[in-house]
Amino acid sequence: MLIYQCNKCEITKQLSKIVMKIIDNKVCHIGSECPKCGEYMQEVEKEFGGFPSLKRTEPTLSNRKDKLWGGVKDRLK
């Protein structure tokens, strides 16, 4: 979660996704505009939720190591 705060109005806003664009040679976070004054808010902090644990269950990955090792042994002969 990203937390943004307006420098003028002191309003805070939490965003989970942002889009970054370069406008007038400045990096702007689209969606982080202040609802009161319309200025872009400044990022205050990020909440870090940890790394996701992914399990790849594709059938092609089950014997991938065996196929790679077999190919290397054939090439080295």
PyMOL commands that set and color helices and strands:
alter all, ss='L'
color gray80, all
select helices_A, chain A and resi 59-61+64-76
alter helices_A, ss='H'
color red, helices_A
select strands_A, chain A and resi 2-5+12-15+19-23+26-30+42-46
alter strands_A, ss='S'
color yellow, strands_A
deselect
rebuild
show_as cartoon
